[in-house]
Amino acid sequence: MQTPAINPPPDDVRWASADILRITVAQMRAWEAEAARQCVAAAKTDEEAWEGTEIDVRRTVL
């Protein structure tokens, strides 16, 4: 079974290309600065989150 390929009409391709070409370096820098301000820290993996929490059963606590 093959998945049917859907190609966009040529008009849509030209329209998208024209918009991409209109982006200036200043716009890209502004977008990058905005994205950096809204940056969200990625959650730690399970291994990283539990690191350092091991209990040493041989250690005595006074």
Buried (B, 14 or more C-beta within 10 A) or exposed (E): EEEEEEEEEEEEEEEEEEEEEEEEEEEEEEEEEEEEEEEEEEEEEEEEEEEEEEEEEEEEEE
